[in-house]
Amino acid sequence: MAEHLTLKSFPAYQIAGEGWQNIFATSSGNYDEGHVISRLLAVLAHDTVPISLGVALTNALTNTNTDESEVDFVTIDREFSPGEYPSQGEPRYVVGISRYGEDVLEAAPADRQARADGLIQLIAPDKSPVLTVIIEAKRGSNSLSAEQLNRYETRFNADSGFRTRSWGDVCKTLHTVALGLGDSTAGVLVRELTAFLWEQEVGKRFGATEYDDGGVIPEHRFWWEVRRGNNGPEVRIVDEYRPQDSEDIDMENVDSVSELYDTYTSSWYDETELDSLFNNIPERVLNKSLLNPPTSNKSRLEVLTDWAQKARQNGELHRENFAGNPRRGIGEFQQGGQIAQLHLGLDGSPVLKFHTYKGNGQWGSPLTLTEHEFETVIEAMPRDVRHALLVERDFSVLDKFLEFR
C-alpha cells in the first residue's frame, strides 16, 4: 500500500554558517538513504506539485519518453517488498542512484533484505500502471551493488538491465522542472529539494574524470570542486589515487570504491589567490597550454616547462620574488603566515605541484600532476570555464556551479 508522505516531518532548519534556509534539513544533519529518498518522494506526492515532475523524473531515470498526456496521477512508496506492486505488464525498471552513478561493485551488500528504497509509478486514467520505477539509493561515498540490483530485477519482476544514475543527474532534472514552475509553492518546494540533494549528495563538483591502467577500478579520479567562501567562490582540485596494492584487496569486503583511494587536494583558491598563482605566466602561454589542443610533439605541461626555463634564463622569473621554493616556484600568494605556491618541476619529466607552506619549515603534501594527469584535469573542465577561470581569472563563471544553493 502506498505510503502517504508529507513535508510536516521535515521542519525548517537554519544550517549553521551557510546563511540559507532549507525546509528539508534537520538539526542532526544525519541522513541515511531512507531519509534522502523520502524527501524526494514527499515532493512528488505533494498536492501542489504537478505530475510533470514525476513524468520528467521517471523519463530521466529510465531513459524513456512517457508523455504527460498518458498519466493521470503518480503513486509513490518507500521501503516496499516484492508482491506489494505486482506487474500488470507495464515496463518496470530497477534504477540505482548514487553520488558517482557508474560506480557499481559486484559484491552483495551486507544487508540482503529485498525491500527497495523507493517506488515511482505512473498511473493511466484507467488506473493501470504506465511505468514502474524501483529505486535503490546510496548516499555519500557508498557504492551500488550489481548483485543487489540484479536481485531486485528478479524479485520485483522488472525488465532486465538495471539503470544507474547519479544524484547530479537527479538535480539537473529537478532544476529544469523548477524553472518552469516559477515562484509557485511547487516551484519553491522543488528548488529547496534540489538545493538539499545538491548540498548533501553532489558536493558541488564538476569536471569529474578518471583513467585507469587496464584494471577494473580506475587508477585516478579527478574533479574540480567549488564552494562559496568569505570572498566569493573558491575552487580546488581533488585527486583520488588508488595505490597499487589495492589490487590485492578482497572486493567482496569493500563497501565503497572510495575505500580503495588515497585523496590529495590542492588548497582552496579564491579569485585573488588563483590570480597570484598564474599572473606570472603570459596569456599567450596560458592559451597555448590550457586552451589550444596539444601538439603532437609537445604536451600542455611541456609548453609551461619550456616557458619557465626561458623565463628563468632571461630574468622574467626572479627567484627573490618567491618566499617559498625560489628555484621551482612560478607563482605564489601569502596569507596568514602560510604560502601557497605553484611549483613546476624542471628536472626530468615535468610535473606541476600545488604546494602549501605551513610555516616552521613544513610543507604540506602537494597535489602533484604529471603530464598525463595535467592533461586529464585540464580537459575535464569545459573550455569556456577554463578560459574564464584560469586565463582571465574571472570567478563569476563558477556561479552556475553553485546555482542550486
N, C-alpha and C positions, 0 to 999 in steps of 0.2 A: 504493500500500500504506500502510495506516495506520501512523503513527509512534508508537512506544510512548514516551511521555514520563514521566519520573519526577521526584520532588521532590529527588533527590540533587544535581541541578545548581544548586539554589538554597539555598546554605547560610545558616544564621542569621547575622545581622549586626546589631550594635547601631548604630542610627542616631544620630549624634553630637548630643547636646543634646536629643533628643526623649524619652529615657527609656522607650522601649518596644522590644520585640524583635519583629522581623517576619521570618519564615523566607524571605520572597520577596525581600528587599532584597539588594543586592550592595554591596561596598565601593566600587566605582567610581561608583555612582549613575547610570550611563549606561544608558538604556533606549531601545530602538527599538521599532517596532510588533511585530516578531517576538518580542522578549523579553517584552513585556507580554501578548500573546495566548498565548504558550507557557505562562505561569503559569496563565492561566485554563483552558487545555486540560489542563494537567497535573493540576489538581484534579479536573476532570471524569473523568479517566482513572484516578484513584487508586482502589485496590481497596477502600478503606474508605468511599468516597463513594457513596451510593445513586443510582439512576437518576433519582430525583425531582429532583435538581439539574439534570440535563441536560434533563429534560422541562420544568421550570419556566423555565429559561433560554431554550430554543427557543420556548416559548409567548410569553414576553415580547418576544423579538427579532422574532418574525414576526407577533405579534398573532393567534395561532391558539389552539386549545384541545385539544391532544392529551391524551388520558387516559393516566395512567401504566400502566393495565392493558394498553394496546396495545403496550407497549415491553418488549423482553426485555433489551436492552443498548444502550449508546451507543458509537458509533465516533467517534473524533476524529482529526484530522490537521492539519498545518500546512504552509504553502508547497507546495501541491499544484497540479498543472496540469490543464487540461481533458482529459478522457478517462480519468483515474485513477478517477473515480467516475461512470460513465455513468448516465444517467437510466433508471430502471425504471418510469417512470410516476408516481412519487410527487411530491407537492408539493415544489418546490425554490425557495428564496428567497435572493436576494443581500441581505445586510444590511451597511450601513456603520456603524461605531461611531467616534465622535469626542467631543471634550470638549463641543462645543455640539450635536452631533447634527444640528440643522437647517441648519447652515452647509454648503452644497454649492455648489462652484464648477462652472461649465460646462466650463472648460478641462481638457484632459488633463494628467495628471501627467507629470513628466519621465521617470519610469520607466514604460514601457508594456508591461512583461512581463505575461503572462497567468498569473501564479501568485498565487492567493488566499492571504491570511494564515492563514486557519483554516477548518476544516470541523467541523461537528457534525451527526451523522447518527443519528437514532433508528431502531433496528432491531427489527422484529417477531419473535415466536417462530419464524416460518417463514423467518427470515434475510433477508426482503425489507425495504427501507427504508420506514419510515413517513413520514419527512420529512427533508429535507436543507437545511442552512443553510450558505451560503458567506459567509464573513466577510472584509470589508476593514476593517482597523483603522487609525486615525490617533491619534497621541498629541500631547500638548502643544497648541499652537495650530494645528497642521496641519489643513487642511480636507479634507473628502471631495470627490471629483471625480465629477460626474454622468456624464462621458464614460467614466470607468473603470468605474463601477457598471453602466452600460448595456452596456458591452463585456463585462463578466463575465456578465451575463444571457444574452447571445448565446452566448458561448464555453462556458459551463457548462450551457447548455440549461435555464436557470432560468425560472420564471414571470415575466411582465412586471410591472414596477412594483417597483423596489427599495425596501427599507425603510431608514430611518436611525434610529439610537438614540444616546443619549449614554452616557458612562461612568457618569454618575449613575444612569441607568435600570438599568444592569447591577448597580451596587452595591445598589440597592434590592431587586432580585430576590435577589441573593446573601444579603443581610442577612435577608430573610424566611425563606429556607431555613435559614440558620444558626440562627435562633431555634428552629426545630423539631428541630434536631439536638443541641441542648444542649451538654454538655461532652464529648461523644464525640470521638474522633480526627477524624472527619469534620467535626464542628462547629468544632473548633479550626482545621482547615485552611481551611474556608470563611470563618470570621471573619478569619483572617490575610490571606487573599486579598482580602477586602473592604477591609480596612484598607490594604493595599498599593495597590489601584486607587484608593481614595478619596484617599489621600495624593498619589499620582503624577498622577492624571488629573482629579480633580474640583476639588481646591483648596479645599474647604470653603466653597463659595459657595452662597448661597441668594437667593431673590427676584430672580433674573435677569430682566430685561425689556429691551425695546428698542422704539424707534419710529423711523419714517422720514419722509422728506419726499416720498414718492411714487417714490423711486428703487428700484433693485434691492437695493442694500446699505443696511441701516439707518443712520440718521444718528447715533444714540446707542445705546449698550448700557450698561445699569446693572446692578450687582448689589451685594448686601451680602456681605461676606466675614468669616469668623470664624476665629480661631485661639486656641490656648492660650498665654497669656502667663505671665509670672512671678507675676502676682497673680490668675490666673484667666482666664476667657475674655475676648477682646478682639474688637472689631468695627470695621470701616471701610466706607466707601462707595467703589466704583470706578466711574468714568465713562470709557468709551471713546468718543471723539468723532471722527467722520470729517470731516476738512477738506473744504471744497467742491471743491478742486482734485483730490481723489482720484477724482472722476467721470471725469477725463481719463486715468486710468491704463489701460494695456492689460491687461485682465483675464486674458489668456492667459499673461501672465508673472507672475501673482500666485500664489504657492504657498499662502497662507493669508489669509483675510479679515482677520485681525488686523493684517496689514501695512498696511491702509488706515486704521488708527486711531491717534490720539494718546491716551495714557492719563493721567488725572488721578485722584488718590486723596485722601481725607481722611487724617488721622493715624489710627493705631490707638488706640482708646479702651478702657480697662478700665472697670469699673463706677463707680469713684470719679471718673474723668476725665469720663465722659459725664454723670454727675450734676452735676459742676461746670458743664458747658456749659448744662444745661437747668434747673437748680434755681431760676433767677430767674423762670421762666415759670410762672404759676399753673396748677394742674391743670385748671381749667375751660377755660383757653385751649388747653392741650395736647389735651384731649379734643375740643374743637371743631375744632382744626386738624389733628390727627393721626388721630383715631378716627372721628369722625362724617363722614358723606358731605358733601362741599362743597355749599354752597347755590348757587342759580342766579346770585346777584348777587355772591358773594364766593368767591374761591379759598381754598385752605388757607393759602397764603402771605400773602394779604391779611389773613386773620384775625390772623396773627402781627404783620404790619405795623401794623395798627390798634392792637393792644395795646401794641406798642413805642412808638409815637408818644404814646399817652396816658400810658404809664408814664414817659416822659421828662418830660412836662409836669407830672405830679403828684408826681414825685420817687421813684417806685418803683424806677427805674433810676438809680443815682448814677454819674456819669461817673468820679468819683475812684476808684471800685472797680475800674476796669479798667486794667491796666498796658499793655495793647496799644493798640487803637484805641478811645478812650473814646466817640467820637461814634456809632460803629456797633455796638460790642460789646454783646451781650445775655447773654453768658456766657463764662467762660474758666477755664483752670487753668494753673498754672505748675509746671514740673518741669525740674530740671537746667539752668536758665538759659534754657529755651525756654518759649514761651507758646502754647498752643492756644486759639483764640478762635472763637466763633460770631458772625459778623457778619450784620447784617440791613440791607441797603441800603434806605434810606427815600426816596431821590431817584428820581423817575420810576417805572418798572416795578420792583416789588420783586424782590430776589434774596437768596438765603441763601448765605453763604460759610463753609466750614470752613477756617479760616486758621491757619497756624503761623508764629510769630515765632521766628527762629533766632538773634537777637542782632545787635549791631552795626548796628542799623537795617535789617536784612534780613528781609523776609517771604518765605516760600516761595510757590510758585504755589498758589493756593487751589482747592479743589473748589467750583465756583460752580453753583448751581441756580436756574434761572428758575422762574416759576410752574408751567409745564407739566412741567418736569423734576422739581421738588419733588413734584408730584402723582404723577408716574410712579414715583419712588423710594419714596414712602410706600405707594402701592397695591401695589407689588411685594412688600412684606413682609406675611405673614399677620397678620390683625388681632390675634390673641391674642399673637403675638410682639411686635407693635408696642406693644401696651398694656404688656406686661411690661418691654420694653427701653427705650422712650422716655418712658413716663409714670411707671412705677414704678421704672425703672432697676434691675430685677432680672435680673441676667445669668445666673441659673441656667437661664433659658429657652433659652440658647444651647447647653446641654449636649447637646441632641438633635441639633444640627448637627455635633457632634464625636463622635457615638456610635460611629463606625466606627474610632476611634483606640484 
